[in-house]
Amino acid sequence: MKVPPPPQADSPVWRLFGGLTSAHVRIYRLTSGRIGGRMMGSRILLLDHVGRKSGKKRTHPLLCLPDGADLVIVASKGGVETHPAWWHNLRANPETTVQFGSEHRRVRAREATPQERERLWPRLVEMYPSYADYQARTDRLIPVVILEPAASSDRGRSGI
């Protein structure tokens, strides 16, 4: 079965998606994730990041997979050919915060190693099967991002 292409970058769909994202963030924060904290049985976190060019603080709700003390997110952007802006922002500033339900955490973002990605990708696709479709849409390898507790980020690993 052929996977349909995602909307073009200048499509009104993305503007609508931005408005829905803003509403989602407000409701999630108001209810500490009781509303907007799950999608199709999967947990959602709020990722804070700072625009690498604008310097503006931004927040995105993202599906996440808890993995021990770490939280794992996917820079899929629906399988378009470019990485999401938050991915570039985390590469520039990997130290950030997330809200996971009612819990606020300081984290350090890093890209999963090839071995970690190999272990995590099947679990991520099991959690959200559309990730496999997104990967099929694009030639880029969709990044898997590990959000480590900031206190444990001194393990000698660099950010993303």
N, C-alpha and C positions, 0 to 999 in steps of 0.2 A: 504494500500500500504506500502510495506516495504521500509524503508529509507536506501539508500546505505551507507556503512561505509565511513568515511573520509580516506584520504591517511594516511599511516603509518608515524610516526615521521621521519624516515630516508628516506622517499620517495623523489626522485628528484623533485616532484611536489612542495614541500615546499621550495627548493632552488630556483626554478623558481619564486615562489610566492615572495620570499625575494627580488629578482632582480626587479620584477615588482613594489613592494612596494617602493623601493629606487627611481625608476624613477617617480612614482606617487608623492612622497614627493617633489622631485626637481621641477616638473612641477607645483604643487600646490603652492609652495613657490614663484616661479618665477612669477606666474600669480595672486597671492593673492587669490587663490581658484576659479578664474573664469574658469580655466580648472582643472578638478579633484576634484571640490568642491561638486559634486552631483553624486549620483548613483541611478538609478531607481527612481528619484524624491526625494530622501532623501539627507539630508545634510551630509557632511563629515567634520570632523575636523582633525587636526594633533595633536596628543598627544605626548608631549615630556616626557621622563622618563629616569632615570639613572639606569643602571644595578646594582642590589644589590650586585653582586659578582665582576663584572668587573669594575664598576665605570664609564663605558662608557655612554655617552649621546646617546640616541636613539630616533627615531621618528616613529610613526605608524599612518597611516590614518585609521580612524574608522568612521563608521556610527554614527550619533548622533541625539538625539531627544532633541530639546530645551524644557525646562520645567520651565517657568518663568525665573529667573536669572540663573538657573542651566542648565548644559548640561548633558545628560544621555547617557552612552555608555554601551556596553554589552561585557563581557569577554567570548565570545562563542568559539573561535578558531575552528569554523566549526563543533562543537560537538564532538571533540576528548575528551578522558578521562582525559586530563590534562589541567589545566588553561594556558592561554597564558603567556609568560614571562613578558609582560608589567603589567599584573595583580600582579604578585609577586613583581615586581619592585615598583609599586605604594603602595603596602602594606608596603614595607620597607621605602619608601620616598613619602608620599602622597602629599606633596607640590610640584607643578609642573607648567608648562605652556602649553597652547594649542594655536593653531592658528585656528580661526573659520572664514573662508573667509579672509578678510584683517585685521581682529581684532586679536590682541594678548592679551591673558588673563592669569593672575596668578590665579591658582585654587588649591583647596584642594580636593583630591579624597576620597570618602568614599563609602562603600557598602550600598545599599539601605536597609532600614529596611524591615521586612516582609510586613508591611502594604504598604510601598512605592512601593515595588516590585509588590505587588498585583494590585496596581493602575497603575503602569507603564508598566508591561509586555504586557497587551493587546494592548496598544498603540505602543509598540516596534514591536510586531508581525504584527500589521496593517501596520507599516512603512516598515518592511522588513519580509515578511512571512517565509523566510527560518529559522528565529530564532526558530520557532516552530519545524521545522525538526531537527535542531541542538539539541534542548533539547530532542527530541525523541531518538536521537542517543546515548545519554550518561546517565549514572546513576548520574553524579554530577549535582547539581543545578547550572545552569549557572548564574554567578554573574551579577547583574545589578549595575553599578557604577555611582554615582552621582558626578559630578564635580561642586563644589560650588565656587563662586567667593572667592578668598583668604581672602578678607576683611570681608566676612560674615562667615568665617569658625570658628570664635570664639564663636559659638552658643552653646558650650558645648559638641559638638559631636566629637568623636575621628575619626581618619582616618580609612582606611580599613585594 
